[in-house]
Amino acid sequence: MTEEAGASKANAAETPGRRLVRHMSGRGSARETEGMTTDELMDTLRGRDPDADRPVD
């Protein structure tokens, strides 16, 4: 198997989530995300305002 064919096969087995993580890796700076909670980070990734009031469960 050629190196190119091996890389192609590996990419075909990659899940969409892993592809997204690989794509986004190293793109954020600590200044942008430092001190944010997981919920705030997820809201930001979903395009929501993390500072907006959220309903209490």
DSSP file (Angstrom, degrees, kcal/mol; ACC not computed):
  #  RESIDUE AA STRUCTURE BP1 BP2  ACC     N-H-->O    O-->H-N    N-H-->O    O-->H-N    TCO  KAPPA ALPHA  PHI   PSI    X-CA   Y-CA   Z-CA
    1    1 A M              0   0    0      0, 0.0     2,-0.1     0, 0.0     0, 0.0   0.000 360.0 360.0 360.0 135.9    0.0    0.0    0.0
    2    2 A T     >  -     0   0    0      1,-0.1     4,-2.2     4,-0.0     5,-0.2  -0.384 360.0-114.6 -78.0 160.7    1.3    3.4   -0.9
    3    3 A E  H  > S+     0   0    0      1,-0.2     4,-2.2     2,-0.2     5,-0.2   0.889 118.0  52.7 -61.0 -39.3    1.7    6.2    1.7
    4    4 A E  H  > S+     0   0    0      1,-0.2     4,-2.1     2,-0.2    -1,-0.2   0.907 109.1  48.1 -64.4 -42.6   -1.0    8.2   -0.1
    5    5 A A  H  > S+     0   0    0      1,-0.2     4,-2.3     2,-0.2    -1,-0.2   0.873 110.2  53.1 -66.3 -37.3   -3.4    5.3   -0.1
    6    6 A G  H  X S+     0   0    0     -4,-2.2     4,-2.1     2,-0.2    -2,-0.2   0.902 109.4  48.1 -64.0 -41.9   -2.8    4.7    3.6
    7    7 A A  H  X S+     0   0    0     -4,-2.2     4,-2.3     2,-0.2    -2,-0.2   0.894 111.2  51.0 -65.4 -40.3   -3.6    8.4    4.4
    8    8 A S  H  X S+     0   0    0     -4,-2.1     4,-1.8     1,-0.2    -2,-0.2   0.911 110.4  48.5 -63.3 -43.0   -6.7    8.2    2.3
    9    9 A K  H  X S+     0   0    0     -4,-2.3     4,-1.3     1,-0.2    -1,-0.2   0.892 110.8  51.3 -64.8 -39.8   -7.9    5.1    4.1
   10   10 A A  H  X S+     0   0    0     -4,-2.1     4,-0.6     1,-0.2     3,-0.2   0.898 109.9  49.4 -65.0 -40.8   -7.2    6.7    7.5
   11   11 A N  H >< S+     0   0    0     -4,-2.3     3,-0.6     1,-0.2    -1,-0.2   0.849 106.3  56.4 -67.1 -33.4   -9.2    9.8    6.5
   12   12 A A  H 3< S+     0   0    0     -4,-1.8    -1,-0.2     1,-0.2    -2,-0.2   0.828 108.3  47.7 -67.0 -30.8  -12.1    7.7    5.4
   13   13 A A  H 3< S+     0   0    0     -4,-1.3    -1,-0.2    -3,-0.2     2,-0.2   0.555  88.1 109.7 -85.9  -8.9  -12.3    6.0    8.8
   14   14 A E    <<  -     0   0    0     -3,-0.6    -3,-0.0    -4,-0.6    -4,-0.0  -0.480  68.5-129.1 -71.5 133.1  -12.1    9.4   10.6
   15   15 A T     >  -     0   0    0     -2,-0.2     4,-2.4     1,-0.1     5,-0.2  -0.408  20.9-112.5 -77.5 158.5  -15.4   10.3   12.4
   16   16 A P  H  > S+     0   0    0      0, 0.0     4,-2.2     0, 0.0     5,-0.1   0.879 118.2  53.1 -57.9 -37.7  -16.9   13.8   11.8
   17   17 A G  H  > S+     0   0    0      2,-0.2     4,-2.4     1,-0.2     5,-0.2   0.923 110.0  45.9 -64.4 -44.3  -16.1   14.7   15.4
   18   18 A R  H  > S+     0   0    0      1,-0.2     4,-2.5     2,-0.2    -1,-0.2   0.873 111.2  53.3 -66.6 -36.1  -12.5   13.7   15.2
   19   19 A R  H  X S+     0   0    0     -4,-2.4     4,-2.3     2,-0.2    -1,-0.2   0.907 110.0  48.4 -63.6 -41.3  -12.2   15.6   11.8
   20   20 A L  H  X S+     0   0    0     -4,-2.2     4,-2.7     2,-0.2     5,-0.2   0.922 111.3  49.4 -64.8 -44.8  -13.6   18.7   13.5
   21   21 A V  H  X S+     0   0    0     -4,-2.4     4,-1.6     1,-0.2    -2,-0.2   0.925 112.3  48.0 -60.4 -44.6  -11.2   18.4   16.5
   22   22 A R  H  < S+     0   0    0     -4,-2.5    -1,-0.2     1,-0.2    -2,-0.2   0.909 113.8  47.9 -61.8 -41.7   -8.3   18.1   14.1
   23   23 A H  H  < S+     0   0    0     -4,-2.3    -2,-0.2     1,-0.2    -1,-0.2   0.890 117.2  40.7 -66.4 -40.8   -9.5   21.1   12.1
   24   24 A M  H >< S+     0   0    0     -4,-2.7     3,-2.4    -5,-0.1     4,-0.4   0.632  84.1 122.3 -85.7 -14.3  -10.0   23.3   15.1
   25   25 A S  T 3< S+     0   0    0     -4,-1.6    -3,-0.0     1,-0.3    -4,-0.0  -0.248  85.1   4.9 -55.7 126.4   -6.9   22.2   17.0
   26   26 A G  T 3  S+     0   0    0      2,-0.1    -1,-0.3     1,-0.0    -2,-0.1   0.527  99.8 108.3  80.1   6.1   -4.7   25.2   17.8
   27   27 A R    <   +     0   0    0     -3,-2.4     2,-0.3     2,-0.0    -2,-0.1   0.752  63.8  67.9 -89.2 -24.2   -7.2   27.8   16.4
   28   28 A G  S    S-     0   0    0     -4,-0.4     2,-0.3     3,-0.0    -2,-0.1  -0.655  73.5-139.1 -94.1 151.9   -8.3   29.3   19.7
   29   29 A S    >>  -     0   0    0     -2,-0.3     4,-1.4     1,-0.1     3,-0.8  -0.809  20.8-120.5-106.6 154.0   -6.1   31.4   21.9
   30   30 A A  H 3> S+     0   0    0     -2,-0.3     4,-2.8     1,-0.3     3,-0.1   0.846 112.9  61.1 -59.4 -34.2   -6.1   31.2   25.7
   31   31 A R  H 34 S+     0   0    0      1,-0.2    -1,-0.3     2,-0.2    -3,-0.0   0.856 104.9  48.4 -62.0 -34.5   -7.1   34.8   25.9
   32   32 A E  H <4 S+     0   0    0     -3,-0.8    -1,-0.2     1,-0.2    -2,-0.2   0.827 127.8  21.8 -74.3 -31.9  -10.3   34.1   24.0
   33   33 A T  H >< S+     0   0    0     -4,-1.4     3,-2.1    -3,-0.1    -2,-0.2   0.491  84.3 128.1-118.6  -6.0  -11.3   31.1   26.1
   34   34 A E  T 3< S+     0   0    0     -4,-2.8     3,-0.1     1,-0.3    -5,-0.0  -0.308  83.1   9.9 -60.0 130.2   -9.5   31.4   29.4
   35   35 A G  T 3  S+     0   0    0      1,-0.3    -1,-0.3    -2,-0.0     2,-0.2   0.402  93.7 134.5  83.6  -2.6  -11.9   31.2   32.4
   36   36 A M    <   -     0   0    0     -3,-2.1    -1,-0.3     1,-0.1     2,-0.1  -0.568  52.5-127.3 -80.7 143.1  -14.9   30.1   30.3
   37   37 A T     >  -     0   0    0     -2,-0.2     4,-2.5    -3,-0.1     5,-0.2  -0.352  27.6-105.1 -78.2 168.0  -17.0   27.2   31.5
   38   38 A T  H  > S+     0   0    0      1,-0.2     4,-2.7     2,-0.2     5,-0.2   0.909 123.3  52.4 -59.7 -42.2  -17.7   24.2   29.3
   39   39 A D  H  > S+     0   0    0      1,-0.2     4,-2.4     2,-0.2    -1,-0.2   0.897 109.4  48.9 -61.9 -40.6  -21.3   25.5   28.9
   40   40 A E  H  > S+     0   0    0      2,-0.2     4,-2.2     1,-0.2    -1,-0.2   0.908 111.6  49.2 -65.4 -41.8  -20.0   28.9   27.8
   41   41 A L  H  X S+     0   0    0     -4,-2.5     4,-2.4     2,-0.2    -2,-0.2   0.925 111.9  48.5 -62.1 -44.4  -17.6   27.3   25.3
   42   42 A M  H  X S+     0   0    0     -4,-2.7     4,-1.8     1,-0.2    -2,-0.2   0.899 110.3  51.3 -65.0 -40.2  -20.4   25.1   23.9
   43   43 A D  H  <>S+     0   0    0     -4,-2.4     5,-3.2     2,-0.2     4,-0.4   0.916 110.5  49.6 -60.9 -42.4  -22.7   28.1   23.5
   44   44 A T  H ><5S+     0   0    0     -4,-2.2     3,-1.3     1,-0.2    -2,-0.2   0.920 110.1  49.9 -62.1 -44.4  -19.9   30.0   21.7
   45   45 A L  H 3<5S+     0   0    0     -4,-2.4    -1,-0.2     1,-0.3    -2,-0.2   0.820 110.3  51.4 -64.1 -30.1  -19.4   27.1   19.4
   46   46 A R  T 3<5S-     0   0    0     -4,-1.8    -1,-0.3    -5,-0.2    -2,-0.2   0.466 121.0-108.9 -86.2  -1.5  -23.1   26.9   18.7
   47   47 A G  T < 5S+     0   0    0     -3,-1.3     2,-0.2    -4,-0.4    -3,-0.2   0.656  75.0 133.5  85.2  15.9  -23.2   30.6   17.9
   48   48 A R      < -     0   0    0     -5,-3.2    -1,-0.3    -6,-0.2    -2,-0.1  -0.645  66.3-104.5 -96.1 156.8  -25.1   31.7   21.0
   49   49 A D    >   -     0   0    0     -2,-0.2     3,-1.4     1,-0.2    -5,-0.1  -0.718  25.8-158.5 -79.6 113.4  -24.1   34.6   23.3
   50   50 A P  T 3  S+     0   0    0      0, 0.0    -1,-0.2     0, 0.0     4,-0.1   0.696  90.2  56.3 -68.3 -16.6  -22.5   33.0   26.3
   51   51 A D  T 3  S+     0   0    0      2,-0.1     3,-0.1   -11,-0.1     2,-0.1   0.518  83.1 107.1 -91.4  -5.8  -23.2   36.1   28.4
   52   52 A A  S <  S-     0   0    0     -3,-1.4     2,-0.1     1,-0.1    -4,-0.0  -0.390  85.3 -93.6 -70.3 149.3  -27.0   36.1   27.7
   53   53 A D        -     0   0    0     -2,-0.1    -1,-0.1     1,-0.0    -2,-0.1  -0.396  43.1-155.7 -62.6 136.8  -29.2   35.1   30.6
   54   54 A R        -     0   0    0     -2,-0.1    -1,-0.0    -3,-0.1     0, 0.0  -0.907  23.7 -99.5-115.8 146.3  -30.0   31.4   30.5
   55   55 A P        -     0   0    0      0, 0.0     2,-0.4     0, 0.0    -1,-0.0  -0.302  36.9-118.9 -62.1 143.9  -33.1   29.8   32.0
   56   56 A V              0   0    0      1,-0.1     0, 0.0     0, 0.0     0, 0.0  -0.711 360.0 360.0 -85.3 132.4  -32.5   28.1   35.4
   57   57 A D              0   0    0     -2,-0.4    -1,-0.1     0, 0.0     0, 0.0   0.481 360.0 360.0 -74.1 360.0  -33.2   24.4   35.4
